Amino acid sequence: MIKLPLTLADATLPFWSYRSGGRQVIEFDSTGCACPVPMVNAMVGLERIASSGETLVMINGFEPAGLYDRVRDSFRWTVESLDAQRVMVIFSAIDGAVAVDFSNRHCHGG
């Protein structure tokens, strides 16, 4: 798999693009980043995949419970533990779902 750099407006971390399992994937790693960095970048990535058909992979030091509450009606996700310090959350958009306010990128903690 070849990961190519991807530039997304308002992202504060590097994003990568690649194909996996026949799907186009975008990915970022916010492990070790303090709030609001994971939330800001997750919202940037989710805004892109809301209409692109891509999948978003977020690698983080913890599950983003506050993010789940915001996007519950618009995205599906699965979580894999990568090791003791990291999880991988894989998001996909729900077709015809309710729109999310992507401008609200504030974080309320863990």
ROSE-4610 file (N, C-alpha, C; in Angstrom, 1 decimal, always signed):
// ROSE-4610
residu = [M/M/M/I/I/I/K/K/K/L/L/L/P/P/P/L/L/L/T/T/T/L/L/L/A/A/A/D/D/D/A/A/A/T/T/T/L/L/L/P/P/P/F/F/F/W/W/W/S/S/S/Y/Y/Y/R/R/R/S/S/S/G/G/G/G/G/G/R/R/R/Q/Q/Q/V/V/V/I/I/I/E/E/E/F/F/F/D/D/D/S/S/S/T/T/T/G/G/G/C/C/C/A/A/A/C/C/C/P/P/P/V/V/V/P/P/P/M/M/M/V/V/V/N/N/N/A/A/A/M/M/M/V/V/V/G/G/G/L/L/L/E/E/E/R/R/R/I/I/I/A/A/A/S/S/S/S/S/S/G/G/G/E/E/E/T/T/T/L/L/L/V/V/V/M/M/M/I/I/I/N/N/N/G/G/G/F/F/F/E/E/E/P/P/P/A/A/A/G/G/G/L/L/L/Y/Y/Y/D/D/D/R/R/R/V/V/V/R/R/R/D/D/D/S/S/S/F/F/F/R/R/R/W/W/W/T/T/T/V/V/V/E/E/E/S/S/S/L/L/L/D/D/D/A/A/A/Q/Q/Q/R/R/R/V/V/V/M/M/M/V/V/V/I/I/I/F/F/F/S/S/S/A/A/A/I/I/I/D/D/D/G/G/G/A/A/A/V/V/V/A/A/A/V/V/V/D/D/D/F/F/F/S/S/S/N/N/N/R/R/R/H/H/H/C/C/C/H/H/H/G/G/G/G/G/G]
num = [1/1/1/2/2/2/3/3/3/4/4/4/5/5/5/6/6/6/7/7/7/8/8/8/9/9/9/10/10/10/11/11/11/12/12/12/13/13/13/14/14/14/15/15/15/16/16/16/17/17/17/18/18/18/19/19/19/20/20/20/21/21/21/22/22/22/23/23/23/24/24/24/25/25/25/26/26/26/27/27/27/28/28/28/29/29/29/30/30/30/31/31/31/32/32/32/33/33/33/34/34/34/35/35/35/36/36/36/37/37/37/38/38/38/39/39/39/40/40/40/41/41/41/42/42/42/43/43/43/44/44/44/45/45/45/46/46/46/47/47/47/48/48/48/49/49/49/50/50/50/51/51/51/52/52/52/53/53/53/54/54/54/55/55/55/56/56/56/57/57/57/58/58/58/59/59/59/60/60/60/61/61/61/62/62/62/63/63/63/64/64/64/65/65/65/66/66/66/67/67/67/68/68/68/69/69/69/70/70/70/71/71/71/72/72/72/73/73/73/74/74/74/75/75/75/76/76/76/77/77/77/78/78/78/79/79/79/80/80/80/81/81/81/82/82/82/83/83/83/84/84/84/85/85/85/86/86/86/87/87/87/88/88/88/89/89/89/90/90/90/91/91/91/92/92/92/93/93/93/94/94/94/95/95/95/96/96/96/97/97/97/98/98/98/99/99/99/100/100/100/101/101/101/102/102/102/103/103/103/104/104/104/105/105/105/106/106/106/107/107/107/108/108/108/109/109/109/110/110/110]
x = [+0.9/+0.0/+0.9/+0.6/+1.3/+0.5/+1.0/+0.3/+0.8/-0.1/+0.3/-0.2/+0.6/+0.2/-1.0/-1.9/-3.2/-3.3/-3.5/-3.7/-5.2/-5.6/-7.0/-7.0/-7.8/-7.9/-8.3/-7.7/-8.0/-7.4/-6.8/-6.2/-4.9/-4.6/-3.4/-2.4/-2.8/-1.9/-1.8/-0.8/-0.7/-1.8/-2.4/-3.3/-2.7/-3.1/-2.6/-3.8/-3.5/-4.6/-4.0/-4.8/-4.4/-5.6/-5.4/-6.5/-6.3/-7.4/-7.3/-8.7/-8.6/-9.8/-10.8/-10.3/-11.1/-11.7/-11.4/-11.9/-10.8/-11.2/-10.3/-10.3/-9.1/-9.0/-8.2/-8.7/-7.8/-7.6/-6.4/-5.9/-5.1/-5.3/-4.4/-4.1/-3.0/-2.6/-2.5/-3.4/-3.3/-2.9/-2.2/-1.6/-0.7/-0.9/-0.1/-0.5/-1.5/-1.9/-2.9/-2.8/-3.8/-5.0/-6.1/-7.4/-7.1/-7.5/-8.6/-8.1/-6.8/-6.2/-6.9/-7.1/-7.8/-9.2/-10.0/-11.3/-11.3/-10.4/-10.3/-10.0/-9.1/-8.7/-9.7/-10.4/-11.5/-12.6/-13.0/-14.1/-13.7/-12.4/-11.9/-12.1/-11.6/-11.7/-13.1/-14.0/-15.4/-16.1/-15.8/-16.4/-16.1/-14.9/-14.5/-15.3/-15.3/-15.9/-17.4/-18.0/-19.5/-20.1/-19.3/-19.9/-19.0/-17.8/-16.8/-16.8/-17.4/-17.4/-16.2/-15.2/-14.0/-14.3/-13.3/-13.3/-12.3/-12.6/-11.6/-11.0/-9.7/-9.0/-8.4/-8.8/-8.2/-7.4/-6.2/-5.3/-5.1/-5.5/-5.5/-5.1/-4.7/-4.3/-5.5/-6.7/-7.9/-9.1/-10.2/-11.4/-12.0/-12.4/-12.9/-14.4/-14.8/-16.2/-17.0/-16.4/-17.1/-17.4/-16.6/-16.8/-17.9/-18.0/-19.0/-20.4/-20.6/-21.9/-22.3/-21.3/-21.6/-22.0/-21.4/-21.6/-22.4/-23.0/-23.7/-24.8/-25.5/-26.6/-26.1/-24.8/-24.3/-23.2/-22.5/-21.4/-21.4/-20.9/-20.7/-19.2/-18.8/-17.4/-17.2/-16.0/-15.5/-14.2/-13.8/-12.6/-11.8/-10.5/-9.5/-8.4/-8.0/-6.9/-5.6/-4.7/-3.5/-2.4/-2.4/-1.5/-2.0/-1.2/-1.7/-1.9/-1.3/-1.4/-2.2/-2.7/-3.3/-4.5/-5.5/-6.7/-6.8/-7.4/-7.7/-9.2/-9.8/-11.2/-11.4/-12.3/-12.6/-14.0/-14.1/-15.4/-15.9/-17.2/-17.7/-19.1/-19.4/-20.7/-21.9/-23.0/-24.2/-25.0/-25.3/-26.0/-27.3/-27.5/-28.8/-28.9/-27.8/-27.9/-28.0/-28.3/-28.4/-27.1/-27.1/-25.9/-25.3/-24.0/-23.3/-22.8/-22.8/-22.2/-20.7/-20.0/-18.6/-17.8/-18.5/-17.8/-17.5/-18.3/-18.1/-17.0/-15.8/-14.6/-14.0/-14.8/-14.3/-14.3/-13.4/-13.3/-13.7/-14.4/-14.8/-14.0/-12.9/-12.1/-12.3/-11.4/-11.4/-12.7]
y = [-1.2/+0.0/+1.2/+2.1/+3.4/+4.5/+5.2/+6.3/+7.6/+8.4/+9.7/+10.8/+11.9/+13.0/+13.7/+14.1/+14.7/+16.1/+17.1/+18.4/+18.7/+19.0/+19.3/+20.7/+21.6/+22.9/+22.8/+23.6/+23.6/+22.5/+21.5/+20.4/+20.9/+20.4/+20.8/+19.7/+18.5/+17.4/+16.9/+16.1/+15.5/+14.5/+14.5/+13.5/+12.7/+11.4/+10.5/+9.9/+9.5/+8.9/+7.6/+6.6/+5.3/+4.4/+3.3/+2.4/+1.1/+0.6/-0.5/-1.3/-2.6/-3.4/-2.8/-2.2/-1.7/-0.3/+0.2/+1.6/+2.6/+3.8/+5.0/+5.4/+5.5/+5.8/+7.1/+7.9/+9.1/+8.8/+9.2/+8.8/+10.0/+10.1/+11.0/+10.3/+10.8/+10.2/+11.4/+11.4/+12.4/+11.9/+10.7/+10.1/+11.1/+11.3/+12.2/+13.7/+14.0/+15.4/+15.8/+17.0/+17.5/+18.0/+18.1/+18.7/+20.2/+20.7/+20.2/+19.6/+19.3/+18.8/+17.6/+16.5/+15.3/+15.7/+16.5/+16.9/+17.7/+18.7/+19.6/+18.7/+17.8/+17.1/+16.0/+15.4/+14.5/+15.2/+16.4/+17.1/+17.5/+17.8/+18.1/+16.9/+15.7/+14.5/+14.0/+14.1/+13.7/+14.6/+15.9/+16.8/+16.3/+15.9/+15.4/+14.1/+13.1/+11.8/+11.9/+12.9/+13.0/+12.9/+13.3/+13.3/+12.6/+12.2/+11.7/+10.1/+9.4/+8.0/+7.3/+8.2/+7.7/+7.2/+6.5/+6.1/+6.9/+7.3/+8.0/+7.1/+7.1/+6.4/+7.4/+7.3/+8.2/+7.3/+7.6/+6.9/+7.9/+7.4/+8.3/+7.6/+8.3/+7.7/+7.2/+7.6/+7.2/+7.3/+6.6/+6.7/+8.1/+8.8/+10.1/+10.2/+9.9/+9.8/+11.1/+12.2/+13.5/+13.6/+13.1/+13.1/+12.1/+11.0/+10.0/+10.7/+11.4/+12.0/+13.0/+13.7/+14.7/+14.1/+12.9/+12.4/+11.1/+10.7/+9.4/+9.2/+10.2/+10.0/+10.2/+10.4/+10.6/+9.7/+9.1/+8.2/+6.9/+5.8/+4.6/+4.5/+3.8/+3.6/+2.3/+1.8/+0.6/+1.0/+0.3/+0.7/-0.6/-0.4/-1.5/-1.0/-1.8/-1.4/-1.8/-0.8/-1.1/-1.6/-1.0/-1.3/-0.7/-0.7/-0.2/+1.4/+2.1/+3.5/+4.1/+3.2/+3.7/+2.9/+3.6/+3.0/+3.5/+2.7/+3.1/+3.1/+4.3/+4.4/+4.6/+3.8/+3.8/+4.3/+5.4/+6.1/+5.9/+5.7/+5.8/+6.6/+7.3/+8.1/+7.2/+7.6/+6.9/+7.6/+6.9/+7.6/+8.2/+9.4/+10.1/+10.5/+10.6/+10.9/+12.4/+12.7/+14.1/+14.8/+16.1/+16.8/+17.2/+17.2/+17.6/+19.0/+19.8/+21.1/+21.0/+20.9/+20.7/+22.0/+23.1/+24.3/+24.3/+23.4/+23.3/+22.2/+22.7/+21.8/+21.9/+22.4/+22.5/+21.2/+21.0/+19.8/+20.1/+19.1/+19.2/+18.2/+17.7/+16.8/+15.3/+14.4/+13.0/+12.5]
z = [+0.0/+0.0/+0.0/-0.9/-1.0/-0.4/+0.6/+1.2/+0.6/+0.1/-0.5/+0.3/+0.5/+1.3/+0.7/+1.5/+1.1/+1.9/+1.1/+1.8/+1.9/+3.2/+3.5/+4.2/+3.7/+4.3/+5.7/+6.6/+8.0/+8.8/+8.2/+8.9/+9.6/+10.8/+11.5/+11.7/+11.1/+11.1/+9.7/+9.4/+8.0/+7.8/+6.6/+6.2/+5.1/+4.9/+3.9/+3.2/+1.9/+1.1/+0.5/+0.5/+0.0/-0.3/-1.0/-1.3/-0.4/+0.2/+1.0/+0.9/+0.6/+0.5/-0.6/-1.6/-2.7/-2.4/-1.3/-0.9/-0.8/-1.1/-0.9/+0.5/+1.1/+2.6/+2.7/+3.7/+4.1/+5.6/+6.1/+7.4/+8.0/+9.3/+10.1/+11.4/+12.1/+13.4/+14.4/+15.4/+16.4/+17.7/+17.7/+18.9/+19.6/+20.9/+21.7/+21.6/+20.8/+20.6/+21.7/+22.1/+23.1/+22.4/+23.2/+22.7/+22.4/+21.3/+20.4/+19.1/+19.0/+17.8/+17.2/+18.0/+17.4/+16.9/+17.6/+17.2/+15.9/+15.9/+14.7/+13.4/+13.5/+12.3/+12.0/+13.0/+12.7/+12.0/+12.4/+11.8/+10.3/+10.1/+8.7/+7.9/+8.4/+7.6/+7.4/+8.4/+8.3/+7.3/+7.3/+6.3/+4.9/+4.7/+3.3/+3.0/+3.9/+3.5/+3.5/+4.1/+4.1/+2.7/+1.7/+0.4/-0.6/-0.2/-1.2/-1.4/-0.4/-0.5/+0.1/+0.6/+1.2/+2.6/+3.2/+4.5/+5.3/+6.5/+7.3/+8.4/+8.5/+9.6/+10.5/+11.8/+12.8/+13.8/+13.9/+14.9/+16.1/+17.3/+18.4/+19.7/+20.7/+22.0/+22.8/+22.4/+23.1/+22.2/+22.6/+21.8/+22.0/+20.9/+20.9/+21.3/+22.5/+22.9/+22.6/+22.8/+22.4/+21.0/+20.1/+18.7/+18.3/+18.9/+18.7/+18.9/+20.0/+20.2/+19.1/+18.6/+17.5/+16.2/+15.9/+14.5/+14.4/+15.6/+15.7/+14.6/+14.2/+13.2/+11.8/+11.6/+10.2/+9.8/+10.7/+10.4/+11.2/+10.6/+11.3/+11.6/+12.7/+13.0/+13.6/+13.5/+14.2/+14.9/+15.9/+16.7/+16.8/+16.6/+16.8/+17.7/+18.7/+19.5/+18.8/+18.6/+17.9/+18.9/+20.0/+21.1/+22.4/+23.5/+24.7/+24.7/+23.8/+23.7/+22.5/+21.6/+20.4/+20.0/+19.5/+18.8/+17.4/+16.6/+15.2/+15.1/+14.7/+14.6/+13.0/+12.5/+11.0/+10.8/+10.2/+10.0/+8.5/+8.3/+7.0/+7.1/+6.1/+6.1/+5.9/+6.5/+6.3/+5.2/+4.1/+3.0/+3.4/+3.0/+3.3/+4.7/+5.5/+6.9/+7.1/+8.4/+8.8/+8.7/+8.2/+8.1/+9.4/+9.5/+10.7/+10.6/+11.7/+11.7/+11.8/+10.7/+10.7/+11.2/+11.3/+11.7/+13.2/+14.0/+15.4/+15.6/+15.8/+15.9/+17.3/+18.3/+19.6/+20.4/+21.3/+22.1/+23.5/+24.1/+25.5/+26.3/+25.9/+26.6/+26.2/+26.6/+26.4/+25.8]
